[in-house]
């Protein structure tokens, strides 16, 4: 198993494409204490799949698919460490081609590596049905992370 704190992370100046729960400012504010700069973006050839028994999605290959999300910029090294610790071990952090408006570039994103459902994940359904409780879980996770780091 990879020690997530020892894994090499992107440079702080690198952008992160978010497509699931990290696309919500409330979630980011709980995790990193602020909402970084966000621009609407899309990644071709991928879909945000619903995951069995989980509130969040996984980005997977999908020939003709396009995943809508946001490009986060202005992250700090500490932001990257917190976000990487937050993501499950079933995600791989990889660079992808991303389109922002008419610009095409690259960003890092978290690709899912295990089982998914046939259906796509819905950000709007998540926002209505699960966002408030999920934000509370993020706050508790962050408190635990801070307590853990203080004891190490």
N, C-alpha and C positions, 0 to 999 in steps of 0.2 A: 504494500500500500504506500502511496506517495505521502510524505509529510508535507501537508499543504503550506506550512509556514516556511519550508525549505525550498519549495518549488520556485523556479525563476518566474517572475511576473513581468508583464509588459512594462515599458517605461511609463512613468506617471503621465507623460504628455500624450500617450497613445489613447485613441478613442475606444470606447466600449459600446457595442451594439447590444441593446436590451430589448427583449420581445415579450417578456412575461411579467412577473410581479415587480421586477426592478424598473419597469416603465412607469410606475406610480410614484409620484413625489413623496407621498406619505410614507411609503416603504423606505425609500432612500433616506429621508430625513431621520427615521428611526435607526437605520443602520449606520450611516456615516455622519449624521448630525446636520445635514444640509442637502439641498437639491442642486446638483451640478448643472452646468449648461446642457440643455437637451434640444436636439433638432429631430423632426420627423425623418425617418429613414426606412429603407427597405433592403432586404437581402434576397436576391433571386436564388432559385433552386433549393429552397428550404421551406419547411412548414413548422409551425409551433403546434406540436401534438399534445393532446391531453395525456396525462400519465395516470396509470392505475392508482387510485387511492391517494392522490396528491392534489393540492390546490394549484400548483404551478405547472407550467408546460416544459417540454423539452424540444429543442430545435433539432430537426432531423432533415436528411436529404429528401427532396421531393422534386423530381424532374422539372415540371413546369410550374411549380409553386413559387410564391413570393410571400415573404413574411414581413409584415409591417411592424415597426417598432420605433425606437429612438436611439440616436447617437449621443452618448454621454461624453463630454469633453471637460477638461479642467480637473480631472481626478488627480489626487495626490497619491504618493506611494502608500500612505496609511489607508486611504480609501480603497486602493487595490487590494491590500492585505485583508481588510475587513470583508469586502465583497467576495474575495476568493475563499475565505474561511466560511462564509455563509453558504456558498454553493455546495451541493452534494458532491460526493466523490464520483458519482456516475456522470458528471460533466467533464468534458475536456475543453480547456481554454485554447482556442485556435483563431488564427486570422481568417477573415472572410472579406469578399468583395461587398461593398455597401454603396447604395445610391442615396444621396441626399439632394433633393431637388433634381437638378440636371448634372450634378457632380457625381463622379464615380471614384471611389477610393477604397481604402481598407479600414477595417476595425477589428478588434478582438471580440469574440463572443464565446458563450458557453454552449457547446454542442452536447446533446444527450447521447448516451452510449448504450442504453439498455432498452427494455420493453416499453412500448408506447401503445396507446389506444388508436383505433381507426379514425376517431373524430379529432378535429382541431380544437385547440384550447380557445376560449373566448374571453378576451380582456373585459368586454362590457358585462358579461355574466359574472365574472370574477369580481368586478367593481361593485356590483349590486349585492351579490350573495355572500362574498367572503372577505372583501377588503378590510372592513373594520376589525374583524377578529384576527386576520392575518397581520395587520399592523401591530396589534397587541402582542402576538407571538414574536414578531421581529424585535419589539422593545425588550421583551423578556430574554430573547437570545442575546441581544447586545449587552444587557446587564450581566448575564452569565459570562460572556466573553471578557468583559472588563474585570469581573471578579477573578476569573481564571488567570488573566494576565498579571494581576496584582499579586497572585500567589506564586508565580513562577520566578 
